[in-house]
Amino acid sequence: MSKTGSEVFETRLGWVGLINGETGLQCLHLKPKLEDIIPLLDKFDQYNSYIPSPCDEVKNCIFEYIDGQLDSLEQIQLDLGNTSPFVAAAWSACRTIPVGETRTYGWLAAAAGSPLAARAAGQAMARNRFSLVIPCHRVIGSNGKLTGYGAGGLRVKSKLLEMEQLYIQKP
């Protein structure tokens, strides 16, 4: 049995589309509207059938995270195929940002091994194809303000950060 497949489902934060491959999650997108998800998944032509698959574990983790029952998605294995070394390093560094905390693009660049590459770190976050799993919503501008968020805009980024603050305050 193949370990690849895809799934599209609705959460209280919006629509999630994911493709899981034999070596890990290949993409997970969060968008406000269903029609915004399908074109992103169409980039992965071999999975266009959108059949339910071994995505259940990832799907359950996403729901548990959104519901505050799970504070990390680090256990989800990612397939970083066709990713440049710097982008992979930036994504890996982003996954180390603790829940409920934020870091700047400058911090991210330094953590990825290129301290002068804050703009490149921003581009790496803009290319993030693993919404929520690579928590780019935790990366902010050097002035402390929220900056772009491709997974639904600044409203969703703000909502995710507020949600995480509530989770870390739980007894």
PEWOFEN-V481664 format. One record per run of one state. SS is the DSSP state (A for helix, B for strand, O for the rest). FROM is the first residue (numbers start at 0). TO is the last residue. Records with the same first field share a line. If there is no record, write none. Layout:
BEGIN
SS->FROM-TO, FROM-TO
END
This chain:
BEGIN
O->0-3, 11-12, 21-22, 31-32, 42-43, 47-54, 66-76, 78-83, 94-101, 111-116, 126-128, 130-134, 140-151, 168-170
B->4-10, 13-20, 23-30, 77-77, 102-103, 129-129, 138-139
A->33-41, 44-46, 55-65, 84-93, 104-110, 117-125, 135-137, 152-167
END
